[in-house]
Each structure stands twice: as C-alpha cells, then as structure tokens.
C-alpha cells in the first residue's frame, strides 16, 4: 500500500464530507452532490497524474472477478433499472458520464495507485477499509436525498461489497481495468437511484 496516498485519503475525508454537506445545502441536492464529486475527481486526477505508472488495461483476463462485479451490478438492478427509466435524457446522460468517470478514477486510484504491488487479497484489507471510510464524505451530502437510509446503505454497503470483486479483478487482471468496468456498471444504477429520489 502506498502510505502517503492512504494518509492523504484519510486526511481529506473530513474536509470533503464538510464540502459535500455544504454544497447539498446551498445548492439543489443533485447539482451540489455533482459538484462535490467533481472536486473529488479532480483530487483523484491530480494524485494519479503525480503518481504515474497506474494502468486500467488488464494484463490478463480476470473472468471470475468480472463475474462477481456483474453479479454486484445485478444486485443493484432492482432499484436502479426502474430509476433509469424515470430519468430525463439530460439527467441520464449526466448519470452515465458520472458513472464512467467515477468508475475509472476510483479504480485507478483505490485499486491501482494505492496498491502498486498487490500480491494477495490480504494486502488490500487496509486500503479497502479506507475506501469504505472515504464514502462517509459523499454520505454527508447524500443525506439530502430521500430516503437517507437508502443512500447510506448504497454508499457504505455498496463500497464494502464492491471492494471484494474489484480487488479480485485487480489480482487476476494485473491492473484495475476490469474493476473499472464493473464499478461503472454499479455506479450507473446507484447514481440513477440517487437522482430519481432527489427532492423537488
């Protein structure tokens, strides 16, 4: 694990939680949450640019792990698919773009740069815990959505569930590429559900 990146992620979780909370109170929840994500993505992009050497291209297939990610997306489908149908075209486009960006950047950082030499799933336990804890930051803004309990379950529970097959994909594939695809699929359904339940 890259300790400097891990420490930076832990230190920034609190300020980012305050930012998400403030933005979803000052702005309508969806734009506020989106702006919070944009700041987070910018921080990830800067960290990845400075780190160099990360890759999303799989060195070898990780089919069992990919199956796990697809199964996880299937578990999110009952709430996510009806929500996708209810979204307007411009919100749907924003959801798809956000899901692709989030999946690629998070996997490149959390299962890529943060884990430069992943040899065993045990190496990923501490980074996986930090990944789940980081989701307290967007949760601080997601409480503006209804029902807030569903947002908490999707953000924290979803992060914990996602970490397992994404780490397996990293172990089997050599890079975070397969995880990024599965992560984006899960994000499409999760972001669609959040957008569909936005107040107003």
Rosetta silent file (secondary structure, phi, psi, omega in degrees, C-alpha in Angstrom):
SEQUENCE: XXXXXXXXXXXXXXXXXXXXXXXXXXXXXXXXXXXXXXXXXXXXXXXXXXXXXXXXXXXXXXXXXXXXXXXXXXXXXXXXXXXXXXXXXXXXXXXXXXXXXXXXXXXXXXXXXXXXXXXXXXXXXXXXXXXXXXXXXXXXXXXXXXXXXXXXXXXXXXXXXXXXXXXXXXXXXXXXXXXXXXXXXXXXXXXXXXXXXXXX
SCORE:     score description
SCORE:     0.000 S_00000001
   1 L     0.000  136.752  174.511    0.000    0.000    0.000 S_00000001
   2 L   -78.260  105.477 -173.315    1.237    3.488   -0.810 S_00000001
   3 H   -65.695  -34.833  179.537    1.166    5.012    2.687 S_00000001
   4 H   -64.129  -44.232  178.509    1.362    8.625    1.508 S_00000001
   5 H   -66.194  -38.718  179.436   -1.712    8.224   -0.687 S_00000001
   6 H   -63.940  -44.524  178.644   -3.538    6.348    2.064 S_00000001
   7 H   -63.290  -41.937  178.708   -2.792    9.091    4.616 S_00000001
   8 H   -61.356  -41.741  179.532   -3.875   11.784    2.150 S_00000001
   9 H   -63.240  -42.715  179.256   -7.155    9.943    1.536 S_00000001
  10 H   -65.415  -44.261 -178.159   -7.830    9.660    5.273 S_00000001
  11 H   -64.488  -37.359 -175.788   -6.938   13.301    5.962 S_00000001
  12 H   -82.015  -12.628 -178.299   -9.119   14.599    3.114 S_00000001
  13 H   -60.681  -44.322  179.903  -12.207   12.551    4.024 S_00000001
  14 H   -62.295  -54.596  178.175  -13.303   15.008    6.745 S_00000001
  15 H   -59.039  -37.067  178.782  -12.936   18.212    4.684 S_00000001
  16 H   -68.885  -33.534  175.516  -14.632   16.537    1.713 S_00000001
  17 H   -62.707  -43.750  177.619  -17.530   15.464    3.955 S_00000001
  18 H   -62.810  -39.353  179.008  -17.967   19.096    5.031 S_00000001
  19 H   -64.885  -46.975  178.494  -17.817   20.176    1.382 S_00000001
  20 H   -58.916  -44.324 -179.007  -20.451   17.627    0.277 S_00000001
  21 H   -62.477  -47.221 -178.402  -22.723   18.668    3.156 S_00000001
  22 H   -64.036  -43.620 -177.104  -22.357   22.378    2.434 S_00000001
  23 H   -65.562  -38.054 -179.775  -22.869   22.015   -1.320 S_00000001
  24 H   -78.770   -9.559  172.834  -26.050   19.940   -0.953 S_00000001
  25 H   -92.808  -36.794 -177.974  -27.434   22.528    1.482 S_00000001
  26 H   -80.542  -29.652 -178.060  -26.507   25.615   -0.559 S_00000001
  27 L  -116.890  166.965  169.390  -27.495   24.168   -3.936 S_00000001
  28 L   -56.931  147.061 -171.281  -30.217   21.747   -5.029 S_00000001
  29 H   -54.425  -44.327 -176.394  -29.052   18.266   -3.948 S_00000001
  30 H   -65.811  -50.086  176.435  -28.204   16.797   -7.365 S_00000001
  31 H   -62.792  -37.794  178.791  -26.049   19.738   -8.596 S_00000001
  32 H   -63.011  -44.213  179.078  -24.498   20.077   -5.129 S_00000001
  33 H   -65.662  -41.807  178.548  -23.643   16.396   -4.986 S_00000001
  34 H   -61.999  -39.430  178.216  -22.318   16.519   -8.548 S_00000001
  35 H   -67.029  -38.698  175.260  -20.079   19.478   -7.721 S_00000001
  36 H   -61.104  -43.235  176.871  -18.744   17.616   -4.688 S_00000001
  37 H   -62.274  -38.693 -179.474  -17.955   14.628   -6.903 S_00000001
  38 H   -62.060  -40.945  177.386  -16.218   16.928   -9.399 S_00000001
  39 H   -63.580  -44.469  178.058  -13.898   18.229   -6.651 S_00000001
  40 H   -60.395  -45.699  179.492  -13.192   14.641   -5.557 S_00000001
  41 H   -62.505  -38.199  177.900  -12.480   13.560   -9.145 S_00000001
  42 H   -62.134  -43.183  177.728  -10.116   16.494   -9.591 S_00000001
  43 H   -62.734  -42.244  177.363   -8.206   15.422   -6.468 S_00000001
  44 H   -62.694  -43.825 -179.084   -8.038   11.837   -7.748 S_00000001
  45 H   -62.203  -41.454  178.610   -6.848   13.009  -11.173 S_00000001
  46 H   -64.537  -44.874  178.927   -4.100   15.144   -9.599 S_00000001
  47 H   -60.990  -42.075 -179.146   -2.991   12.237   -7.368 S_00000001
  48 H   -69.647  -38.547  178.967   -2.924    9.857  -10.354 S_00000001
  49 H   -64.384  -41.373  179.870   -1.085   12.357  -12.549 S_00000001
  50 H   -72.745  -31.087 -177.246    1.574   12.868   -9.877 S_00000001
  51 H   -74.255  -43.745 -176.506    1.819    9.156   -9.128 S_00000001
  52 L    58.105  163.446  173.381    2.219    7.947  -12.736 S_00000001
  53 L    85.073   -4.898  178.126    2.546    4.301  -13.635 S_00000001
  54 L   -84.446  156.102 -177.978   -1.056    3.251  -12.980 S_00000001
  55 L  -147.750  147.359  174.535   -2.989    1.476  -15.705 S_00000001
  56 L  -105.950   -0.221 -179.327   -6.535    0.355  -16.419 S_00000001
  57 L   -84.454  117.701 -178.855   -5.561   -2.062  -19.190 S_00000001
  58 L   -64.485  135.099  177.294   -5.837   -5.662  -17.898 S_00000001
  59 L   -77.950  -29.292  178.576   -2.636   -7.668  -18.329 S_00000001
  60 L  -152.829  157.163 -176.862   -4.604  -10.931  -18.307 S_00000001
  61 L   -66.064  144.638  175.416   -8.290  -11.814  -18.034 S_00000001
  62 L  -125.298   58.905 -170.917   -9.879  -11.901  -14.621 S_00000001
  63 H   -58.023  -43.581  178.956  -13.164  -13.537  -15.569 S_00000001
  64 H   -59.365  -39.682  179.292  -14.227  -14.818  -12.112 S_00000001
  65 H   -68.492  -39.300  177.917  -13.757  -11.347  -10.673 S_00000001
  66 H   -62.828  -40.524  176.675  -15.600   -9.756  -13.602 S_00000001
  67 H   -59.572  -39.674  177.594  -18.478  -12.178  -12.991 S_00000001
  68 H   -62.815  -40.172  178.809  -18.535  -11.011   -9.373 S_00000001
  69 H   -67.669  -39.844  177.641  -18.730   -7.376  -10.464 S_00000001
  70 H   -65.748  -39.480  176.605  -21.540   -8.137  -12.909 S_00000001
  71 H   -61.573  -41.262  177.931  -23.376  -10.033  -10.148 S_00000001
  72 H   -62.293  -41.400  175.877  -22.996   -7.000   -7.880 S_00000001
  73 H   -61.796  -37.607  177.607  -24.460   -4.805  -10.608 S_00000001
  74 H   -63.388  -35.276  177.481  -27.318   -7.305  -10.848 S_00000001
  75 H   -66.606  -31.145  178.804  -27.997   -6.901   -7.132 S_00000001
  76 H   -81.864  -14.706 -173.497  -28.288   -3.133   -7.653 S_00000001
  77 H   -61.830  -39.767 -177.255  -30.543   -3.576  -10.687 S_00000001
  78 H   -56.332  -36.024  176.961  -33.940   -3.922   -8.905 S_00000001
  79 H   -90.921  -30.838 -174.122  -33.724   -0.364   -7.597 S_00000001
  80 H   -79.222  -40.230 -176.878  -31.511    1.058  -10.346 S_00000001
  81 H   -64.707  -45.821  175.942  -33.245   -0.075  -13.542 S_00000001
  82 H   -60.904  -34.814  178.865  -36.666    1.456  -12.718 S_00000001
  83 H   -66.264  -39.238  179.050  -34.856    4.649  -11.730 S_00000001
  84 H   -57.875  -40.672 -177.261  -33.003    4.739  -15.084 S_00000001
  85 H   -66.958  -30.517 -176.682  -36.320    4.689  -16.948 S_00000001
  86 H   -81.764  -10.812 -175.096  -37.651    7.641  -14.933 S_00000001
  87 L   -79.693  145.387  174.204  -34.721    9.948  -15.657 S_00000001
  88 L   -71.555  160.618 -176.861  -34.900   12.716  -18.239 S_00000001
  89 H   -57.429  -40.699 -177.850  -32.416   12.419  -21.136 S_00000001
  90 H   -71.766  -33.578  176.080  -30.062   15.109  -19.816 S_00000001
  91 H   -70.273  -39.567  177.630  -30.018   13.617  -16.288 S_00000001
  92 H   -61.130  -43.125  177.938  -29.463   10.143  -17.768 S_00000001
  93 H   -61.424  -41.615  178.261  -26.508   11.491  -19.799 S_00000001
  94 H   -64.523  -39.863  178.718  -25.061   13.051  -16.640 S_00000001
  95 H   -62.644  -45.698 -179.024  -25.526    9.759  -14.747 S_00000001
  96 H   -64.055  -43.425  178.949  -23.729    7.768  -17.478 S_00000001
  97 H   -65.046  -45.175 -179.646  -20.845   10.250  -17.672 S_00000001
  98 H   -63.226  -40.378 -179.705  -20.507   10.426  -13.875 S_00000001
  99 H   -63.927  -43.238  179.774  -20.581    6.623  -13.580 S_00000001
 100 H   -65.890  -44.926  179.085  -17.835    6.184  -16.190 S_00000001
 101 H   -62.782  -47.785 -177.262  -15.639    8.891  -14.651 S_00000001
 102 H   -64.071  -44.439  179.646  -16.131    7.660  -11.117 S_00000001
 103 H   -60.454  -46.008 -177.996  -15.534    4.014  -12.018 S_00000001
 104 H   -68.255  -49.206 -176.487  -12.321    4.751  -13.910 S_00000001
 105 H   -68.271  -42.024 -179.138  -10.837    7.273  -11.471 S_00000001
 106 H   -66.366  -43.723  179.852  -11.745    5.387   -8.298 S_00000001
 107 H   -67.301  -40.063  178.219  -10.411    2.058   -9.532 S_00000001
 108 H   -61.123  -34.874  179.522   -7.236    3.656  -10.916 S_00000001
 109 H   -84.385  -58.326 -170.249   -6.646    5.237   -7.507 S_00000001
 110 H   -72.402  -36.158  179.523   -8.048    2.784   -4.929 S_00000001
 111 L  -110.963    4.105  178.363   -7.108   -0.486   -6.639 S_00000001
 112 L  -113.797  -86.118 -175.350   -4.300    0.911   -8.811 S_00000001
 113 H   -60.315  -37.106 -178.414   -2.022    3.635   -7.441 S_00000001
 114 H   -70.167  -23.662 -178.483   -2.823    2.854   -3.805 S_00000001
 115 H  -122.944   69.231 -175.236   -1.885   -0.818   -4.317 S_00000001
 116 L   -63.439  -31.639 -179.416    1.235   -0.755   -6.507 S_00000001
 117 L  -128.254   75.698  179.723    2.285   -4.313   -5.548 S_00000001
 118 L   -85.882  110.359 -178.790   -0.854   -6.284   -4.795 S_00000001
 119 L  -105.968  -26.197 -176.381    0.210   -9.895   -4.210 S_00000001
 120 L  -147.233  156.453  178.499   -2.622  -11.174   -2.027 S_00000001
 121 H   -61.748  -23.971  178.684   -6.125  -10.106   -1.043 S_00000001
 122 H   -64.133  -30.456  178.421   -4.702   -9.515    2.460 S_00000001
 123 H   -64.293  -19.032 -174.305   -2.689   -6.599    1.043 S_00000001
 124 H   -98.087   -0.698 -175.097   -5.979   -4.917    0.188 S_00000001
 125 H   -63.743  -51.117 -179.596   -7.659   -5.056    3.622 S_00000001
 126 H   -64.508  -47.551  177.239   -6.425   -1.684    4.930 S_00000001
 127 H   -61.606  -34.927  177.956   -6.946    0.127    1.590 S_00000001
 128 H   -64.616  -39.654  177.474  -10.401   -1.469    1.322 S_00000001
 129 H   -65.056  -42.206  178.032  -11.316   -0.154    4.769 S_00000001
 130 H   -63.496  -38.154  177.561  -10.081    3.329    3.828 S_00000001
 131 H   -60.002  -44.600  178.495  -12.152    3.090    0.615 S_00000001
 132 H   -66.087  -44.061  179.980  -15.289    2.364    2.658 S_00000001
 133 H   -61.954  -36.564  178.462  -14.468    5.130    5.172 S_00000001
 134 H   -56.517  -33.638 -176.874  -13.971    7.618    2.335 S_00000001
 135 H   -68.090   -6.167  169.862  -17.630    7.067    1.411 S_00000001
 136 H   -65.762  -27.350  179.971  -18.579    8.867    4.628 S_00000001
 137 H   -65.651  -56.537  177.674  -17.689   12.051    2.692 S_00000001
 138 H   -66.520  -25.717  177.620  -20.335   11.729   -0.051 S_00000001
 139 H   -62.444  -32.734  177.999  -22.724   10.300    2.544 S_00000001
 140 H   -61.112  -29.284  175.440  -22.604   13.669    4.317 S_00000001
 141 H   -90.575  -28.806 -176.398  -24.176   15.153    1.176 S_00000001
 142 H   -70.795  -14.860  177.464  -26.392   12.176    0.340 S_00000001
 143 L   -65.579  -13.711  175.744  -28.452   12.703    3.495 S_00000001
 144 L   -72.577  -15.158 -179.766  -30.169   15.457    1.488 S_00000001
 145 L   -91.803  156.623  179.146  -31.753   12.695   -0.605 S_00000001
 146 L  -118.396  138.387   -7.496  -34.760   10.675    0.452 S_00000001
 147 L   -78.237  138.931 -176.980  -34.759    8.126    1.897 S_00000001
 148 H   -62.978  -34.332  179.580  -31.453    8.962    3.585 S_00000001
 149 H   -62.233  -35.874  178.759  -31.127    5.404    4.912 S_00000001
 150 H   -66.376  -40.249  178.777  -31.134    4.033    1.367 S_00000001
 151 H   -62.327  -41.955  179.618  -28.319    6.427    0.423 S_00000001
 152 H   -63.258  -44.621 -179.988  -26.287    5.271    3.441 S_00000001
 153 H   -62.049  -44.410 -177.978  -26.833    1.617    2.581 S_00000001
 154 H   -68.025  -41.134 -176.611  -25.882    2.133   -1.061 S_00000001
 155 H   -72.976  -51.985 -176.488  -22.794    4.224   -0.352 S_00000001
 156 H   -79.535  -48.518  178.714  -21.265    2.335    2.575 S_00000001
 157 H   -65.128  -42.565  179.378  -22.637   -1.145    1.925 S_00000001
 158 H   -62.392  -40.463  178.619  -22.070   -0.830   -1.801 S_00000001
 159 H   -63.726  -42.156  179.946  -18.464    0.297   -1.263 S_00000001
 160 H   -65.072  -42.414  179.338  -17.781   -2.654    1.037 S_00000001
 161 H   -68.847  -39.174 -177.725  -19.334   -5.125   -1.417 S_00000001
 162 H   -66.808  -33.859 -175.734  -17.622   -3.561   -4.423 S_00000001
 163 H   -60.134  -32.866 -175.656  -14.173   -3.712   -2.832 S_00000001
 164 H   -69.227  -59.411 -179.680  -14.128   -7.534   -2.841 S_00000001
 165 H   -67.751  -29.482  178.576  -14.686   -8.343   -6.545 S_00000001
 166 H   -66.816  -37.958  176.681  -12.783   -5.213   -7.620 S_00000001
 167 H   -67.871  -41.016  176.246   -9.759   -6.373   -5.625 S_00000001
 168 H   -61.485  -39.520  177.660  -10.081   -9.864   -7.106 S_00000001
 169 H   -62.809  -37.845  177.868  -10.226   -8.285  -10.555 S_00000001
 170 H   -66.457  -42.497  178.655   -7.034   -6.393   -9.734 S_00000001
 171 H   -64.494  -44.435 -176.154   -5.334   -9.585   -8.536 S_00000001
 172 H   -78.212  -36.357 -173.767   -6.431  -11.638  -11.554 S_00000001
 173 H   -92.985  -14.346  179.355   -6.091   -8.971  -14.226 S_00000001
 174 L    86.977  -20.619  176.987   -2.907   -7.285  -13.074 S_00000001
 175 L  -139.585 -178.093 -178.499   -4.465   -3.809  -13.272 S_00000001
 176 L   -91.358   12.623 -174.262   -7.649   -2.052  -12.189 S_00000001
 177 H   -63.727  -48.056 -179.836   -9.220   -2.169  -15.671 S_00000001
 178 H   -65.005  -38.897  177.191  -11.780   -4.921  -15.133 S_00000001
 179 H   -61.964  -36.309 -179.776  -12.755   -3.382  -11.814 S_00000001
 180 H   -63.560  -38.193  178.876  -13.319   -0.034  -13.504 S_00000001
 181 H   -65.540  -50.246  178.909  -15.856   -1.581  -15.890 S_00000001
 182 H   -63.191  -39.544  178.953  -17.772   -3.288  -13.104 S_00000001
 183 H   -61.298  -42.871  179.282  -17.527   -0.221  -10.889 S_00000001
 184 H   -63.694  -40.332  178.103  -19.018    1.938  -13.655 S_00000001
 185 H   -61.197  -45.104  178.568  -21.925   -0.518  -14.107 S_00000001
 186 H   -63.945  -41.085 -179.615  -22.708   -0.412  -10.393 S_00000001
 187 H   -63.758  -36.943  178.400  -22.394    3.386  -10.395 S_00000001
 188 H   -56.128  -47.976 -177.370  -24.888    3.767  -13.256 S_00000001
 189 H   -69.880  -40.493 -179.810  -27.536    2.004  -11.186 S_00000001
 190 H   -67.919  -47.426 -179.099  -26.611    3.714   -7.913 S_00000001
 191 H   -64.901  -36.018  177.779  -26.408    7.223   -9.383 S_00000001
 192 H   -63.482  -41.502  179.459  -29.691    6.680  -11.229 S_00000001
 193 H   -64.005  -44.674  179.377  -31.393    5.684   -7.971 S_00000001
 194 H   -61.945  -45.850 -179.387  -29.979    8.732   -6.152 S_00000001
 195 H   -64.227  -38.425 -178.722  -31.030   11.091   -8.978 S_00000001
 196 H   -68.708  -26.113 -178.804  -34.518    9.573   -9.165 S_00000001
 197 L  -100.216   11.193  178.936  -35.032   10.119   -5.414 S_00000001
 198 L   -65.930  138.822  177.876  -33.732   13.682   -5.369 S_00000001
 199 L   -66.548  151.044  176.509  -36.169   16.067   -3.669 S_00000001
 200 L    79.822    0.000    0.000  -38.042   18.574   -5.806 S_00000001
